[in-house]
Amino acid sequence: MIKGGFFGEDIAASVDALQLGFGFFGYLIFSLVLTIGSMSINKLLFIDFIFIDFLLLGLTLYSFGILPDFSGMLAGVSELIISIISFYGFAAMVLNQHFGKVFLPTGKPLITINKSSE
């Protein structure tokens, strides 16, 4: 939106895409760590984080000018899928809690970590 001039031409002209790219890259690293952690929660959250990783990868590549058509499409499609998965996820949390049973399944964790008490 900034690069497209949504907030004005002056702001669009002053934006540095490389700074955005490094910011997106930092969030990508953070998101990859969260993706690993989500494996122990449920499959729905894990899949959501996979697409968040693709979104951040696409935004990073786009900001650096690497395959801009492909990376822009990757980011856009990923964002659409993230929103659909997230709407399902919030509905599952609310309805499962409301009905006191699994109304909308979210899947079992991919890994189980045994926490030992010290």
N, C-alpha and C positions, 0 to 999 in steps of 0.2 A: 504494500500500500504506500509505503514511503517512497520507494523508487518510482512508482507509477504517478506520483504527484497528488495523492489523495489529501495530504496535509499542506499542500501548497508547493509551488514551483521552487521557491527558495530552499525549502527543506529538502526537496527531491534532488536539487543540484548539489547540496552540501553533504549528502550521505556517502559514506565510504563503504562500498560493498565488501571490501576485504575485512573491515572491522566486524561487519555482520557475520561474515564467513567464519572468523575465528570464534565469535560468540556462539554460533550454531555448532561449531566443532566441539567446544567445551561442553555444551549441553548434550551433545551426542555421547561423549565419554561418560557423563553423569548418567544418561539414560541407559547405556549399556550395562552399567553396574546395577541399576534398578531392574533391568530385564533379568539379570541373573537372580536377584533377590525375589522377583515375582514368581520364579519357578516353584517356590515353596508355598505359594498362597493359593492360586487356582489357575486353571488353563485360560480362562477368559482374560484375566489381567496380564498373563504372559503374552498372549496373542496381541493384546492392545499395545503392550510395550514393544513388541516386534515391529508393529507398524509405526509407532512413535520413532523408533530407531531409523526406519526407512524415511520418514518425514524429515528428520534432522539430517540424515545423509543427503537427501535431495536438496534441502535448503543450503547445506554447506557447499555442495558441488555447484549449485546455481550461483551462489554468492561469489565463488571463485571463478566463475565463467567456464566451468568444465561441463561439457555436453549440456548446454542450457535448455535445449528443447526436452531432452530426456529427463534431466534432473528436475526441471519444473513440473513435468507431468508426474514423475515419481512422487514429488512432494504433494501435489494436488490430489492425486488418487489416494495416497496414504492418509491424508487429512480427512477425506471423505469416509474412508473405512474406519478410521479412529473414531469419528463422531458416531457412526452407526454402532460400533462395538460398545462405545461408552454409554450410549443411550440404553442399550440392552443391559449393560452392567448396572447402571443405577436403578433401572426397573427391577432387575433381579434382586438387588439389595433391599429395596423398599418392599417389594411384594413378598419375598421370602420371609422377611422379618414380620410383615403384617399377618401373613397366613400361618406363620410358625412351622412351615415345612418348605421343601424345595418346590417352589412354583415355577421358577425359571432356573434351570441348572447353569452353574458356572464352571463345572468340571473340577475334578480332584487335582491336588498339587502334582506337578511332574516329579518332584523330588521331596523326600521327607528328611528333615534334619532333626536328629535326636539331640535335644539340649540336655547336657548333663549338669546336674546341680553340684556345686562345690561346697 
